[in-house]
Amino acid sequence: MKLHGKVAIVTGAARGMGKQHCLSMAREGANIAAVDIGKGIPAIKNPLGTKEELNATVEEVKRLGRSAIGVNCDVSKSDEVQAAVQKVLAEFGRIDILVNNAGIVTTNRIVDMTEEEWDKVIDVNLKGTWLFCKYVLPHMIAQRSGKIVNIGSTAGREGNALFSSYSASKGGVHSLTLAVAREVGTYNINVNAIGPGIINTPLQQYLAPHHARYMNVKIEEVIPTRLKFNIFAREVTIEDVSNAVVFLASEDSRSITGQVIYVDGGHR
């Protein structure tokens, strides 16, 4: 097992990619601290993970024979992040892996987007990643080892119309990844990011009408249209992304840091 006995924090773990990251790492031997907000955010219309879904993730990890806890946390709130990190340390005694997966999105033209919409996306996607790095890193530095995997997006590379706040936040995550990698490399800590393309998750199902409007196609044509621009011409799955997470969280990637690995089927 690539991650036997390791302790991993995964944010945004109640559903979608975050849940799959938990399960994939658990299958490789990791114990899991699954973190999610467990409630909605007024400025954000897309549904977020519930407490019930987070509990379901924890139970599925346990059925794989690993230890797991669920932690409700708004990743944009410093006091909640600190409390979450302390809860993980109290339960497991160490933190070996951090997967900053939590993310939200709002879709709007720049001229129509409110400051509240913009601020909340940046707060969760970029500030939340920074906060978890800030409060987990002292413990990784003390043990002189650790793996951080930040979940970015192809939107952070190319920008998407109607997704300006999301694109900006993920571009920031990519740059933050390189900056943190350079700061903590001497402590044997690897810091990398993954840039998924469009993945069939609950979030993408919610966003399908917005993609269709931008692409001027029917909703059912969104994925087939996008696949025309993929080298493999096949859909990227959440398992594909989680396989990359496991790789970057393991010693197989010991000489890789400060990188953004795009898991997008070669989308261009």
PyMOL commands that set and color helices and strands:
alter all, ss='L'
color gray80, all
select helices_A, chain A and resi 16-27+51-63+78-92+115-143+155-158+164-187+202-215+219-227+238-249+251-253
alter helices_A, ss='H'
color red, helices_A
select strands_A, chain A and resi 7-11+31-36+68-72+97-100+146-151+189-196+260-263
alter strands_A, ss='S'
color yellow, strands_A
deselect
rebuild
show_as cartoon
